[in-house]
């Protein structure tokens, strides 16, 4: 299985080395998403493990101390062939409404970088779906809408411009409104993610999340779609490998 979005940093996981071993034993691959300078560095370092890839970027909630040369810093990380995406990037008007212009500027510059290197992007969008969609239409990029939570109509708009929808543990929550949306979509339109250590799926909700819980997300989607778990896993694996150009034999 492929977890297309997680944050496996030592500040969250004192047992990270043991976790990585367990992920290998369970044939789970991960794309570790950075959010700012230090987690970007850590993501790249973690990609030295066979089953881990990196995404690097500046999340919109992490811009207070952003470096003046952040684009040059990011560009320097792209020489590593285990860096497979620019992310997590985007807009967040929920946590910070006062720096929208800065968020948009940083978002656009990172999209330009992704376009320059033909890399997919991993998009953070909270209370900003209109601006995110309109900006993405301006650029020749593809990628994932992380933690998608919108309507079927919104889903189709993003799919039409080349994006897949990242589906995680929230889908297993009792009152999740996304279930009807997912039931209507093709498996080829989604990828699996955990957003570890956050958003732990049922039956482990309330505990620290990890990519080991990815199976519960796949199982739940299989019930929604009335297909086998194996089909969910094989289809989403194929989508992730094609999108991120992963050389993985699963």
N, C-alpha and C positions, 0 to 999 in steps of 0.2 A: 504493500500500500504506500501511497505518497501523501504526506501531510504538506500541503502547499503553503502553509502559513503557521509558524510557531516562533516562540521567543525563548530558546533554550539557553538562557544565560545563567552564569554561576551565581549571580545575585538572587536568582529564583530557585536554583537547584544545587544544593550542597552535594547531592549525590549524582551530579551530572555524568561523571565518567561511567558509573554503574548503569545509569539510564541509557546512555549511548550503546553500551553492550547489549542491553535488553532489546533495544530497537533493532540492532543487527540480527539478534537471534530470532526476532519476529518478522524479519524482512520488511522493515518499515524505513522508508526514506523520507527525509525532511528538507524543506527549504526554510532556513532560519532567517527571519526578517529583522534587519536592523532598524533603529528609529532615530538615532543621532550618532555623533562621531564615535563614541566608545562602543556602543552596541554594534555599529557597522564593523569596527575593527574585530570585535569578538566573533561576529558572524563569519567573517572571512577566515579567521583562525580555526573556527569549528569545522569549516568546510574541508579541512585536512583529513577529516574522517570520511571513509569511503561512502557512507550512507547519508552524508549531509552536504547540502548545497547552500549557497548564501544569496540573499537579496540585500542590497544596500540602498539607503535613502534616508531622507529627513521627514519624519512624521509631522503633521501640522501642529500637534500639541507639544512639540519639542524644539521650538524655534527661538526661545528666549536668548539662548547663548550660542546661536549658530555662527560658525566661523565665516569671515568675509570671503574666504577662498573655498567654500564648501563644494562648489562644483568641481574645482580642480582636485580636491581631496577625493571626491567620489570617482572622478575619472581615473585617478591613479589606482583605484581598487579594481577597475574593470579589466586590467591585464590578466587577472586570475581567472582561468577558465571554469572555475567552480562558482563564480559569481554569475548567476543566471537571470537576474532581474533587477530592476530599480524599484525599491519598495522598502518600507511601506510609506507611500507618499499620498498626498491628497489635500482635502479640506475638512476642517472640523469647526463648525459654528456653534456646537453645543458647549464645549469647554471654554472657548475663547472667541468672543464676537468682536473684540476691539482691534484685532490685527488682521482683518480679512485681506487687506491689500498686500501685506507681507506674505500671508499664506498663499495667495494667488500667484505672487511673483515667484516664490520658491517652487511651488507646484509646476509652473510653466517651465522654469529653467530645468527642472529634473525631467520633464517630459521631452524637452529638446535634447537632453543628453541621451535618453532612451531611444529617441528617434535616430540620433546620430550613430549609435552603436547597434541599432536594430534589436534592442532588448525589450522583452515584455515588462509591463509595469504592474505593481500590486497596489491597489487603490484603497485608501482609507477615506470614507465619506460618511460624515455624521451631520445631520441637519443642513446638508449642503448639496443635495442631489442635483438640483437644477444647475448650479454653477459647475459642479464636477462634470456633468454630462456635456454641457455647452463647451467647456474647455477641452475635454477629450476629443470632441468632434473637430477641433482645430488642428489636431496632430495626427500624424500617421503612426499610431501606436496600437498595440494589442495588449491584453493582459487579463487581470482578475479584479472584479469588484469584491474586495474582502468583506466578509461578514454581511453579505447582502441581506437586506431586510425589507425591501420595497415591494411594490405591487407587481402583478403579472405584466401589466403594461410597461412599467419601468424596466422590468427584467428584459423584455423583448427589445426595448430601445437600446439598452447596453449591448445585448447580443448582436443586434444589427450592425453596430460599429466595431465589432471584433472582440468583444469581451466575454469571458466566462464568469460564472457566479461562484464565489467561494461560500460553501455551506459547511457550517460547523455545529457545535454542540447545542446551539439554541434551537435547532430543528427538533430536538427531543423534548423540549420543555412543554408542559401541559397546555399553556395558552398561546403558544407560538402561532402567529398568523401566517407564517411563511409556508405552512404545510400544503395549503391549497395551491399556492404558486408552484411549489416543487412538483406537485402531482401533475401539473400541466406541462412542465418543461421536459425537454429531451435530456437524457443522461449526458449526452454529448455537450450540453450547455453548462455543465457544472464541474467543479473540482472539489475535493474534500480538504478540509482544514480543521485544526483544533484551536488555533490562537492560544496555545499553551503559553503560560500557566493559567490562562483565563477561560471562562465559558465552558466549564466541564460538563459533558453530557450526562444525562440520566443513563445508568444508575449511580454514577459517582458524583453527581452534582453536589457542590458544597465542599469538595476536596480539591486539592491542587490538580490541575489538568496536566496531561502529557500526551504525546503522540500515541502512546499505547492505547488510549481511549478512542482512537480513530475508528476502530471496528464497530463501536456502538453507533456512530454516525452512519456508517455504511449500512448497518443492519436496519436502522430506522428508515433510511431512504428506500431500502429494498421493499419494506412494507408499504410505504407510500406509493411506490411505483409498481407494486405487484410483480416484481422480478426477483431473481435470486440475488443473494449477497455477492456471489461470485461475479455476476454480471455488473453490478454497481462498481465493484472494485476494479475489474478489468477495463471497463469503459472509462472510468475517471482516471485510472492510471495512464491509459493511452492518451487521453486529452491533456493531462499534465505533462507527459513526456514530449508531446508534439509542441505544446505551447512554450515550454521552458527549454526545449532542445536537450532533454536529459538522456544520457546514454545508459539506460538502466534495463537490465534483463530481469523481468519479474516472472 
